Amino acid sequence: MSAKDEVVRSAVWAAELAEDELERACRGLIERSFDKGAYICHRGDRLDYWTGVVSGLVKISTISQTGKAMTFAGVGAGGWFGEGSLIKDEPRQYDLVAIRDTRLAMMPRSVFMWLFENSTGFNRFLVFQLNERMGQFIATIEQDRILGPKERVARNLGWLFNRVLYPGTRGEIEISQEELALLTALSRPLVNKALRELEAEGLLKVDRGRISVFDRNRLARYGA
C-alpha cells in the first residue's frame, strides 16, 4: 500500500466509501508540509483542495476590519476541513496558519465534488461534519463575547477532543501552552492559570507539552 493510499484509507470518512470510491479519492491526492508559523492560505485566496491534517496543528482564524483577531477552530491530526468553501466554490473566508510543523493531505476539488455528487456515504459524513462544525463556530462566537479565560480554555480543549471533527485525538493531546494561547487568543500566563485551575478541579492533567483530559463533555460545556 502506498503512502497516499494509507492516508486515504485511514481517514475517518473512508469507512463510509465503497472500494471504487476509495480508489477515486486517492487520485490526485497530494501532501504538503508547512513550517511552524507559515500561512497555508490567506483570507480571500482560493484553496481548491479539501484538506486533512496528517500531523501538526492548524489554526482557522480571521481579523476583523477593526483589527480584532478571532480564532474559529484548531484542527489537529485526523481532522479535515474546507468542505464549505469547495461546495460553494468560493475563496476562503478565513486565514489558515500552521502553529506547529504540519503535514497536510490535500484532495483536489474535482475529486471532492465527484464524491459529493456520487457517494451517499461521503455525503452522510459531510452532514455530520458540517453539523458539528456549525456547533463549534456558534460556541466560538459565544465564548469570544461572554466567557472568561478559564471557560475559553476549557471549551477549546473540549472541542479538540470532538470525535467527529478530530478523530485522531483520544484521551490526551500533544499541545503546548503557547499553542493553546494562539488557539484561544489569550496570553500564555492566562492559559497557564486556567489550566492549573481546571487541573485542580480534576478535569485534566497538565504535563510538559501534553494535556490529558478526563471529561471532554464537561470541558465542552464549561461555564454553561
TORPA-355702 format. One record per residue: residue number from 1; residue in three letters; chain; x negated, y, z of N, C-alpha, C in turn. Coordinates in nm, 3 decimals. Each point is the difference from the previous one (the first is absolute). Example, Ala and Ser with C-alpha at 12.3 -4.5 7.8 and 13.67 -1.06 7.14 Angstrom:
BEGIN
NUVO_1_ala_A_-1.319_-0.569_0.780_0.089_0.119_0.000_-0.090_0.120_0.000
NUVO_2_ser_A_0.035_0.105_-0.072_-0.082_0.119_0.006_0.077_0.109_0.073
//
This chain:
BEGIN
NUVO_1_met_A_-0.084_-0.119_0.000_0.084_0.119_0.000_-0.088_0.124_0.000
NUVO_2_ser_A_0.028_0.093_-0.092_-0.078_0.123_-0.007_0.034_0.091_0.117
NUVO_3_ala_A_-0.088_0.099_0.023_0.025_0.096_0.109_0.129_0.076_-0.023
NUVO_4_lys_A_0.028_0.032_-0.127_0.123_0.072_-0.033_0.123_-0.085_0.030
NUVO_5_asp_A_-0.006_-0.129_-0.037_0.111_-0.090_0.031_0.023_-0.011_0.150
NUVO_6_glu_A_-0.110_-0.004_0.073_0.011_-0.014_0.146_0.067_0.122_0.062
NUVO_7_val_A_-0.034_0.120_-0.051_0.063_0.123_0.050_0.150_-0.005_-0.022
NUVO_8_val_A_0.042_-0.039_-0.121_0.142_-0.004_-0.032_0.073_-0.105_0.081
NUVO_9_arg_A_-0.055_-0.121_0.005_0.070_-0.111_0.065_0.004_0.012_0.151
NUVO_10_ser_A_-0.088_0.082_0.057_0.002_0.022_0.144_0.086_0.120_0.041
NUVO_11_ala_A_0.051_0.075_-0.101_0.083_0.116_0.030_0.134_-0.042_0.058
NUVO_12_val_A_0.056_0.086_0.084_0.125_-0.033_0.069_0.115_-0.022_-0.097
NUVO_13_trp_A_-0.001_0.068_-0.114_0.109_-0.012_-0.097_-0.015_-0.122_-0.091
NUVO_14_ala_A_-0.116_-0.065_0.002_-0.024_-0.114_-0.089_0.095_-0.115_0.027
NUVO_15_ala_A_0.041_-0.017_0.125_0.090_-0.110_0.034_0.135_0.012_-0.067
NUVO_16_glu_A_0.035_0.120_-0.047_0.129_0.023_-0.064_-0.004_-0.026_-0.152
NUVO_17_leu_A_-0.119_-0.024_-0.056_-0.015_-0.009_-0.144_-0.012_-0.144_-0.050
NUVO_18_ala_A_0.053_-0.024_-0.121_-0.019_-0.128_-0.068_-0.142_-0.004_-0.058
NUVO_19_glu_A_-0.042_-0.119_-0.043_-0.138_-0.017_-0.046_-0.032_0.090_-0.120
NUVO_20_asp_A_0.092_0.008_-0.097_-0.027_0.084_-0.116_-0.007_0.148_0.038
NUVO_21_glu_A_0.076_0.038_0.103_-0.003_0.138_0.048_-0.131_0.030_0.070
NUVO_22_leu_A_-0.052_-0.098_0.074_-0.130_0.016_0.066_-0.111_0.018_-0.104
NUVO_23_glu_A_0.008_-0.078_-0.107_-0.100_0.012_-0.105_0.008_0.138_-0.065
NUVO_24_arg_A_0.120_0.050_-0.020_0.018_0.135_-0.055_-0.058_0.104_0.096
NUVO_25_ala_A_0.020_-0.019_0.130_-0.048_0.097_0.099_-0.152_0.011_-0.001
NUVO_26_cys_A_-0.067_-0.109_-0.036_-0.147_0.002_-0.004_-0.055_0.079_-0.118
NUVO_27_arg_A_0.082_0.013_-0.105_-0.048_0.065_-0.121_-0.027_0.148_0.022
NUVO_28_gly_A_-0.116_0.040_-0.032_-0.035_0.141_0.008_-0.033_0.049_0.139
NUVO_29_leu_A_0.015_-0.086_0.104_-0.031_0.043_0.137_-0.148_0.036_0.009
NUVO_30_ile_A_-0.028_0.115_0.060_-0.139_0.041_0.019_-0.024_0.026_0.148
NUVO_31_glu_A_-0.126_0.001_0.038_-0.038_0.036_0.136_-0.092_0.121_-0.005
NUVO_32_arg_A_0.020_0.091_0.094_-0.086_0.118_0.011_-0.035_0.022_0.146
NUVO_33_ser_A_-0.120_0.051_0.023_-0.047_0.028_0.135_-0.016_0.150_0.019
NUVO_34_phe_A_0.032_0.048_0.120_-0.009_0.141_0.034_-0.075_0.015_0.131
NUVO_35_asp_A_-0.091_0.096_0.004_-0.074_0.027_0.123_0.088_0.073_0.101
NUVO_36_lys_A_-0.037_-0.010_0.125_0.071_0.072_0.106_0.008_0.149_-0.033
NUVO_37_gly_A_0.121_0.056_0.010_0.021_0.142_-0.026_0.033_0.033_-0.144
NUVO_38_ala_A_-0.010_-0.098_-0.090_0.024_0.028_-0.142_0.150_0.009_-0.029
NUVO_39_tyr_A_0.035_0.090_-0.092_0.138_0.010_-0.047_0.024_-0.108_-0.106
NUVO_40_ile_A_0.105_-0.078_0.020_0.042_-0.098_-0.099_0.087_0.068_-0.104
NUVO_41_cys_A_0.080_0.094_0.046_0.090_0.075_-0.088_0.040_0.129_0.070
NUVO_42_his_A_0.006_0.111_-0.075_0.047_0.126_0.054_0.149_0.018_-0.032
NUVO_43_arg_A_0.068_0.073_0.085_0.139_0.033_-0.027_0.013_0.069_-0.135
NUVO_44_gly_A_0.096_-0.045_-0.079_0.021_0.056_-0.133_-0.070_-0.076_-0.110
NUVO_45_asp_A_-0.092_-0.092_0.037_-0.066_-0.083_-0.100_0.084_-0.124_-0.030
NUVO_46_arg_A_-0.023_-0.058_-0.115_0.063_-0.128_-0.033_-0.094_-0.113_0.042
NUVO_47_leu_A_0.058_-0.104_0.057_-0.075_-0.121_0.032_0.090_-0.115_-0.045
NUVO_48_asp_A_-0.023_-0.047_-0.122_0.092_-0.096_-0.061_-0.034_-0.143_0.039
NUVO_49_tyr_A_-0.014_-0.021_0.128_-0.026_-0.133_0.055_0.080_-0.019_0.128
NUVO_50_trp_A_0.053_-0.121_0.017_0.050_-0.041_0.131_-0.122_-0.049_0.076
NUVO_51_thr_A_-0.014_0.044_0.123_-0.129_-0.011_0.068_0.011_-0.078_0.130
NUVO_52_gly_A_-0.091_-0.096_0.017_-0.008_-0.078_0.123_-0.135_0.018_0.066
NUVO_53_val_A_-0.002_0.002_0.132_-0.125_0.014_0.075_-0.056_-0.139_0.028
NUVO_54_val_A_-0.112_-0.031_-0.060_-0.068_-0.128_0.025_-0.075_0.008_0.131
NUVO_55_ser_A_-0.070_0.109_0.020_-0.069_0.026_0.127_-0.013_0.150_0.018
NUVO_56_gly_A_-0.002_0.044_0.125_-0.013_0.143_0.026_0.129_0.062_0.053
NUVO_57_leu_A_0.012_0.131_-0.014_0.113_0.074_0.055_0.023_0.126_-0.084
NUVO_58_val_A_0.125_0.021_-0.043_0.035_0.113_-0.085_0.101_0.090_0.071
NUVO_59_lys_A_-0.020_0.130_-0.008_0.093_0.097_0.057_0.084_0.061_-0.112
NUVO_60_ile_A_0.133_-0.003_0.019_0.093_0.066_-0.092_0.045_0.129_0.067
NUVO_61_ser_A_-0.034_0.114_-0.058_0.025_0.127_0.069_0.025_0.111_-0.100
NUVO_62_thr_A_0.034_0.116_0.052_0.019_0.119_-0.084_-0.028_0.124_0.083
NUVO_63_ile_A_-0.016_0.112_-0.068_-0.019_0.129_0.066_0.106_0.094_-0.054
NUVO_64_ser_A_0.076_0.063_0.090_0.108_0.089_-0.042_-0.056_0.131_-0.054
NUVO_65_gln_A_0.089_0.082_-0.058_-0.042_0.130_-0.053_-0.051_0.092_0.109
NUVO_66_thr_A_0.039_-0.025_0.123_-0.047_0.081_0.113_-0.131_-0.051_0.057
NUVO_67_gly_A_-0.051_-0.113_-0.057_-0.127_-0.055_0.046_0.012_-0.106_0.107
NUVO_68_lys_A_0.122_-0.039_0.035_0.018_-0.103_0.102_-0.018_-0.137_-0.061
NUVO_69_ala_A_-0.083_-0.083_0.064_-0.024_-0.136_-0.047_0.101_-0.096_0.063
NUVO_70_met_A_0.050_-0.093_-0.079_0.090_-0.103_0.052_-0.043_-0.136_-0.056
NUVO_71_thr_A_-0.019_-0.096_0.089_-0.031_-0.136_-0.041_0.128_-0.082_-0.001
NUVO_72_phe_A_0.030_-0.061_-0.114_0.120_-0.083_-0.011_-0.024_-0.142_0.048
NUVO_73_ala_A_-0.118_-0.053_-0.031_-0.025_-0.140_0.034_-0.148_-0.031_-0.013
NUVO_74_gly_A_-0.040_-0.106_0.068_-0.131_-0.060_-0.021_0.024_-0.140_-0.054
NUVO_75_val_A_-0.075_-0.040_-0.101_0.019_-0.131_-0.061_-0.127_-0.081_0.017
NUVO_76_gly_A_0.011_-0.113_0.071_-0.115_-0.086_0.023_0.003_-0.122_-0.091
NUVO_77_ala_A_-0.091_-0.093_0.028_-0.015_-0.120_-0.083_0.131_-0.077_-0.010
NUVO_78_gly_A_0.036_-0.036_-0.123_0.123_-0.074_-0.024_0.117_0.087_-0.042
NUVO_79_gly_A_-0.010_0.132_0.021_0.108_0.090_-0.035_-0.007_0.043_-0.146
NUVO_80_trp_A_0.117_0.019_-0.062_0.011_0.047_-0.138_0.086_0.126_-0.002
NUVO_81_phe_A_-0.033_0.093_-0.089_0.072_0.127_-0.001_0.001_0.059_-0.141
NUVO_82_gly_A_0.089_0.101_-0.018_0.006_0.073_-0.126_0.111_-0.044_-0.092
NUVO_83_glu_A_0.087_-0.092_0.047_0.106_-0.050_-0.089_0.100_0.109_-0.037
NUVO_84_gly_A_0.028_0.093_0.091_0.096_0.106_-0.028_-0.044_0.088_-0.116
NUVO_85_ser_A_-0.126_0.040_0.001_-0.052_0.086_-0.108_-0.001_-0.073_-0.133
NUVO_86_leu_A_-0.028_-0.130_0.001_-0.002_-0.076_-0.125_0.140_-0.017_-0.056
NUVO_87_ile_A_0.096_-0.030_0.086_0.137_-0.019_-0.046_0.055_0.130_-0.058
NUVO_88_lys_A_-0.031_0.112_0.064_0.048_0.130_-0.049_-0.089_0.058_-0.110
NUVO_89_asp_A_-0.115_-0.063_-0.023_-0.095_0.044_-0.102_-0.035_0.147_0.019
NUVO_90_glu_A_-0.051_0.032_0.119_-0.033_0.138_0.034_-0.136_0.008_0.067
NUVO_91_pro_A_-0.060_0.120_0.003_-0.126_0.018_0.073_0.021_-0.027_0.150
NUVO_92_arg_A_-0.110_-0.028_0.067_0.008_-0.025_0.144_0.032_0.129_0.075
NUVO_93_gln_A_0.085_-0.014_0.099_0.043_0.115_0.081_-0.077_0.010_0.130
NUVO_94_tyr_A_-0.117_-0.064_0.005_-0.079_-0.005_0.123_-0.146_-0.026_-0.037
NUVO_95_asp_A_-0.088_0.023_0.096_-0.142_-0.033_-0.015_-0.025_-0.141_0.053
NUVO_96_leu_A_-0.093_-0.069_-0.062_-0.045_-0.130_0.048_-0.148_0.010_0.033
NUVO_97_val_A_-0.035_-0.027_0.126_-0.138_0.014_0.045_-0.045_-0.128_0.069
NUVO_98_ala_A_-0.118_-0.048_-0.036_-0.059_-0.114_0.071_-0.064_0.050_0.128
NUVO_99_ile_A_0.050_-0.045_0.113_-0.058_0.049_0.126_-0.103_-0.097_0.059
NUVO_100_arg_A_-0.026_-0.107_-0.074_-0.119_-0.082_0.020_-0.034_-0.060_-0.136
NUVO_101_asp_A_-0.115_-0.062_-0.014_-0.032_-0.064_-0.127_0.113_-0.096_-0.036
NUVO_102_thr_A_0.053_0.012_-0.121_0.125_-0.067_-0.036_-0.011_-0.065_-0.137
NUVO_103_arg_A_0.056_-0.121_-0.011_0.008_-0.071_-0.128_0.147_-0.018_-0.036
NUVO_104_leu_A_0.037_0.041_-0.121_0.139_-0.003_-0.044_0.019_-0.097_-0.117
NUVO_105_ala_A_0.116_-0.064_-0.001_0.046_-0.076_-0.117_0.105_0.086_-0.069
NUVO_106_met_A_-0.013_0.017_-0.132_0.085_0.095_-0.072_0.066_-0.069_-0.119
NUVO_107_met_A_0.135_-0.006_0.003_0.079_-0.063_-0.105_0.050_0.107_-0.096
NUVO_108_pro_A_-0.029_-0.011_-0.130_0.045_0.101_-0.096_0.152_0.015_0.000
NUVO_109_arg_A_0.045_0.120_-0.031_0.144_0.027_-0.001_0.074_-0.091_-0.097
NUVO_110_ser_A_-0.061_-0.034_-0.113_0.067_-0.085_-0.098_0.033_-0.137_0.060
NUVO_111_val_A_-0.091_-0.055_0.078_0.024_-0.130_0.064_0.103_0.015_0.111
NUVO_112_phe_A_-0.015_0.105_0.080_0.095_0.025_0.108_0.142_0.012_-0.055
NUVO_113_met_A_0.017_0.077_-0.108_0.133_0.022_-0.055_0.057_-0.128_-0.061
NUVO_114_trp_A_-0.086_-0.085_-0.057_0.049_-0.128_-0.051_0.058_-0.083_0.114
NUVO_115_leu_A_-0.072_-0.006_0.113_0.050_-0.074_0.116_0.128_0.064_0.053
NUVO_116_phe_A_0.001_0.133_0.003_0.117_0.072_0.050_0.124_-0.029_-0.086
NUVO_117_glu_A_-0.021_-0.013_-0.130_0.112_-0.021_-0.091_0.039_-0.146_-0.019
NUVO_118_asn_A_-0.088_-0.094_0.039_0.026_-0.141_-0.031_0.002_-0.094_0.119
NUVO_119_ser_A_-0.057_0.040_0.114_-0.014_-0.092_0.112_0.096_0.034_0.114
NUVO_120_thr_A_0.094_-0.092_0.025_0.093_0.020_0.112_-0.075_-0.001_0.132
NUVO_121_gly_A_-0.095_-0.091_0.014_-0.077_-0.008_0.125_-0.080_0.125_0.027
NUVO_122_phe_A_-0.060_0.055_-0.104_-0.078_0.122_0.017_0.089_0.116_0.043
NUVO_123_asn_A_0.118_0.010_-0.060_0.092_0.105_0.039_0.049_-0.018_0.143
NUVO_124_arg_A_0.019_-0.124_0.041_0.040_-0.025_0.139_-0.106_0.055_0.095
NUVO_125_phe_A_-0.127_-0.026_-0.032_-0.109_0.051_0.083_0.001_0.153_0.002
NUVO_126_leu_A_0.017_0.062_-0.117_-0.003_0.146_-0.007_0.111_0.064_0.082
NUVO_127_val_A_0.118_-0.062_0.000_0.111_0.053_0.081_-0.038_0.002_0.147
NUVO_128_phe_A_-0.054_-0.111_0.050_-0.042_-0.006_0.140_-0.110_0.103_0.028
NUVO_129_gln_A_-0.097_0.008_-0.092_-0.112_0.093_0.020_0.047_0.144_0.001
NUVO_130_leu_A_0.082_0.039_-0.097_0.047_0.138_-0.007_0.086_0.037_0.120
NUVO_131_asn_A_0.078_-0.096_0.049_0.082_0.024_0.119_-0.088_0.026_0.121
NUVO_132_glu_A_-0.104_-0.081_0.018_-0.091_0.020_0.113_-0.075_0.131_-0.015
NUVO_133_arg_A_-0.044_0.031_-0.123_-0.076_0.123_-0.021_0.086_0.124_0.028
NUVO_134_met_A_0.127_-0.005_-0.040_0.089_0.113_0.029_0.014_0.020_0.150
NUVO_135_gly_A_0.016_-0.109_0.074_0.007_0.011_0.146_-0.126_0.058_0.058
NUVO_136_gln_A_-0.115_-0.039_-0.056_-0.127_0.053_0.048_-0.011_0.149_-0.024
NUVO_137_phe_A_0.037_0.046_-0.118_-0.012_0.142_-0.031_0.097_0.085_0.083
NUVO_138_ile_A_0.121_-0.051_0.023_0.094_0.073_0.085_-0.055_0.011_0.142
NUVO_139_ala_A_-0.059_-0.110_0.049_-0.059_0.002_0.134_-0.118_0.097_0.006
NUVO_140_thr_A_-0.075_0.009_-0.108_-0.114_0.091_-0.004_0.045_0.145_0.011
NUVO_141_ile_A_0.105_0.036_-0.072_0.053_0.136_0.008_0.048_0.031_0.141
NUVO_142_glu_A_0.068_-0.098_0.062_0.048_0.020_0.137_-0.116_0.023_0.095
NUVO_143_gln_A_-0.103_-0.086_-0.008_-0.109_0.011_0.096_-0.080_0.127_-0.021
NUVO_144_asp_A_-0.009_0.046_-0.125_-0.075_0.121_-0.027_0.069_0.122_0.060
NUVO_145_arg_A_0.134_-0.006_0.010_0.074_0.116_0.047_0.027_0.001_0.149
NUVO_146_ile_A_0.024_-0.117_0.060_0.049_0.002_0.137_-0.080_-0.084_0.099
NUVO_147_leu_A_-0.091_-0.085_-0.046_-0.067_-0.090_0.092_-0.137_0.053_0.043
NUVO_148_gly_A_-0.039_-0.038_0.122_-0.130_0.038_0.052_-0.110_-0.094_-0.047
NUVO_149_pro_A_-0.126_0.030_0.037_-0.113_-0.079_-0.048_0.010_-0.150_0.033
NUVO_150_lys_A_0.038_-0.033_0.123_0.005_-0.142_0.037_0.103_-0.075_-0.083
NUVO_151_glu_A_0.116_0.062_-0.021_0.104_-0.063_-0.080_-0.045_-0.017_-0.145
NUVO_152_arg_A_-0.071_0.100_-0.054_-0.047_-0.008_-0.138_-0.103_-0.111_-0.018
NUVO_153_val_A_-0.090_-0.013_0.096_-0.099_-0.108_-0.007_0.068_-0.135_0.010
NUVO_154_ala_A_0.094_-0.014_0.094_0.070_-0.127_0.018_0.075_-0.040_-0.126
NUVO_155_arg_A_0.072_0.092_-0.059_0.083_-0.034_-0.117_-0.085_-0.028_-0.123
NUVO_156_asn_A_-0.109_0.074_-0.017_-0.089_-0.029_-0.112_-0.059_-0.139_0.013
NUVO_157_leu_A_-0.039_-0.038_0.119_-0.051_-0.136_0.020_0.109_-0.103_-0.026
NUVO_158_gly_A_0.120_0.029_0.047_0.111_-0.092_-0.022_0.023_-0.026_-0.147
NUVO_159_trp_A_-0.007_0.105_-0.082_0.021_-0.017_-0.144_-0.112_-0.078_-0.064
NUVO_160_leu_A_-0.124_0.015_0.049_-0.112_-0.075_-0.057_0.013_-0.150_0.022
NUVO_161_phe_A_0.090_-0.041_0.091_0.024_-0.141_0.026_0.132_-0.047_-0.061
NUVO_162_asn_A_0.057_0.080_-0.090_0.123_-0.039_-0.068_-0.032_-0.112_-0.098
NUVO_163_arg_A_0.066_-0.117_0.016_-0.033_-0.119_-0.079_0.040_0.014_-0.147
NUVO_164_val_A_0.099_0.084_-0.030_0.042_0.017_-0.138_-0.099_0.088_-0.076
NUVO_165_leu_A_-0.038_0.113_0.061_-0.087_0.095_-0.068_-0.147_-0.041_0.006
NUVO_166_tyr_A_-0.040_-0.060_0.111_-0.141_-0.032_0.021_-0.015_-0.143_0.049
NUVO_167_pro_A_0.023_-0.096_-0.089_0.000_-0.141_0.041_-0.135_-0.052_0.047
NUVO_168_gly_A_-0.107_0.072_-0.034_-0.132_-0.045_0.044_-0.029_0.027_0.146
NUVO_169_thr_A_0.085_0.079_0.066_-0.023_0.036_0.140_0.075_-0.096_0.091
NUVO_170_arg_A_-0.068_-0.056_0.096_0.063_-0.091_0.095_-0.002_0.062_0.139
NUVO_171_gly_A_-0.065_-0.064_0.096_0.004_0.051_0.138_-0.098_0.110_0.031
NUVO_172_glu_A_-0.096_0.021_-0.091_-0.099_0.105_0.025_-0.041_0.063_-0.132
NUVO_173_ile_A_-0.056_0.119_0.009_-0.042_0.072_-0.120_-0.135_0.065_0.026
NUVO_174_glu_A_-0.085_-0.007_-0.101_-0.127_0.071_0.009_0.021_0.144_-0.045
NUVO_175_ile_A_-0.001_0.090_0.096_0.020_0.141_-0.030_-0.069_0.082_0.108
NUVO_176_ser_A_-0.073_0.101_-0.041_-0.069_0.085_0.097_0.093_0.112_0.045
NUVO_177_gln_A_-0.036_0.064_0.111_0.079_0.113_0.047_-0.008_0.117_-0.098
NUVO_178_glu_A_-0.113_0.012_-0.068_-0.013_0.104_-0.103_0.100_-0.024_-0.113
NUVO_179_glu_A_0.012_-0.126_-0.044_0.094_-0.032_-0.108_0.144_0.021_0.045
NUVO_180_leu_A_0.030_-0.039_0.124_0.135_0.019_0.052_0.032_0.149_0.012
NUVO_181_ala_A_-0.099_0.080_0.035_0.019_0.145_0.006_0.035_0.057_-0.138
NUVO_182_leu_A_-0.065_-0.053_-0.104_0.031_0.045_-0.136_0.142_-0.037_-0.040
NUVO_183_leu_A_0.044_-0.119_0.040_0.134_-0.045_-0.036_0.109_0.078_0.074
NUVO_184_thr_A_-0.028_0.039_0.123_0.101_0.068_0.081_-0.011_0.152_-0.005
NUVO_185_ala_A_-0.104_0.051_-0.067_-0.025_0.145_-0.007_-0.018_0.059_0.140
NUVO_186_leu_A_-0.067_-0.076_0.087_-0.031_0.045_0.135_-0.151_0.003_0.019
NUVO_187_ser_A_-0.045_0.066_0.104_-0.143_-0.001_0.031_-0.038_-0.135_0.062
NUVO_188_arg_A_-0.126_-0.034_-0.010_-0.045_-0.128_0.057_0.020_-0.005_0.153
NUVO_189_pro_A_-0.028_0.110_0.074_0.026_-0.005_0.146_0.147_-0.027_0.033
NUVO_190_leu_A_0.093_0.056_-0.076_0.141_-0.026_0.025_0.036_-0.145_-0.030
NUVO_191_val_A_-0.058_-0.055_-0.107_0.023_-0.141_-0.032_-0.056_-0.089_0.110
NUVO_192_asn_A_-0.120_0.030_0.047_-0.061_-0.079_0.107_0.086_0.002_0.125
NUVO_193_lys_A_0.050_0.117_0.038_0.085_0.012_0.119_0.128_-0.080_-0.017
NUVO_194_ala_A_0.061_0.011_-0.118_0.125_-0.074_-0.026_-0.023_-0.150_0.007
NUVO_195_leu_A_-0.109_-0.047_-0.058_-0.029_-0.144_0.000_-0.021_-0.051_0.142
NUVO_196_arg_A_-0.070_0.077_0.082_-0.025_-0.043_0.138_0.131_-0.008_0.079
NUVO_197_glu_A_0.090_0.095_-0.025_0.129_-0.003_0.070_0.086_-0.117_-0.048
NUVO_198_leu_A_-0.002_-0.027_-0.129_0.076_-0.114_-0.053_-0.060_-0.132_0.048
NUVO_199_glu_A_-0.131_-0.002_0.014_-0.066_-0.120_0.053_0.040_-0.022_0.145
NUVO_200_ala_A_0.008_0.108_0.077_0.039_-0.010_0.140_0.144_-0.050_0.014
NUVO_201_glu_A_0.082_0.025_-0.100_0.139_-0.047_0.001_0.012_-0.145_-0.048
NUVO_202_gly_A_-0.113_-0.060_-0.037_0.000_-0.140_-0.040_0.046_-0.027_-0.142
NUVO_203_leu_A_0.001_0.103_-0.085_0.048_-0.017_-0.137_-0.110_-0.039_-0.096
NUVO_204_leu_A_-0.125_0.026_0.036_-0.110_-0.029_-0.091_-0.130_-0.008_0.079
NUVO_205_lys_A_-0.105_-0.042_-0.070_-0.134_-0.005_0.059_-0.098_0.063_-0.099
NUVO_206_val_A_-0.082_0.091_0.051_-0.094_0.071_-0.085_-0.140_-0.058_0.018
NUVO_207_asp_A_-0.059_-0.044_-0.110_-0.139_-0.041_-0.003_-0.074_0.088_-0.099
NUVO_208_arg_A_-0.129_-0.018_-0.008_-0.080_0.083_-0.092_0.039_-0.031_-0.145
NUVO_209_gly_A_0.062_0.097_-0.066_0.037_-0.016_-0.139_0.114_-0.097_-0.025
NUVO_210_arg_A_0.073_-0.036_0.104_0.106_-0.099_-0.014_0.110_0.027_0.103
NUVO_211_ile_A_0.125_-0.020_-0.040_0.113_0.016_0.092_0.088_-0.124_-0.010
NUVO_212_ser_A_0.027_-0.062_0.114_0.093_-0.113_0.007_0.134_0.051_0.050
NUVO_213_val_A_0.106_-0.040_-0.068_0.135_0.046_0.034_0.081_-0.116_0.056
NUVO_214_phe_A_0.068_0.024_0.113_0.077_-0.104_0.067_0.149_0.009_-0.026
NUVO_215_asp_A_0.048_0.119_-0.040_0.144_0.017_-0.025_0.018_0.102_-0.110
NUVO_216_arg_A_-0.001_-0.047_-0.126_0.011_0.087_-0.115_0.132_0.075_-0.001
NUVO_217_asn_A_0.109_-0.068_0.036_0.132_0.063_-0.006_0.012_0.117_0.098
NUVO_218_arg_A_-0.054_-0.016_0.120_0.004_0.110_0.097_-0.083_0.118_-0.048
NUVO_219_leu_A_-0.115_-0.028_-0.062_-0.083_0.108_-0.053_0.073_0.074_-0.112
NUVO_220_ala_A_0.065_-0.075_-0.089_0.067_0.060_-0.114_0.116_0.089_0.042
NUVO_221_arg_A_0.058_-0.027_0.118_0.113_0.080_0.048_-0.038_0.090_0.118
NUVO_222_tyr_A_-0.128_0.009_0.028_-0.045_0.070_0.120_0.049_0.145_0.002
NUVO_223_gly_A_0.056_0.039_0.113_0.049_0.136_0.017_0.143_0.020_-0.047
NUVO_224_ala_A_0.061_-0.107_-0.054_0.140_0.013_-0.046_0.093_0.009_0.119
//
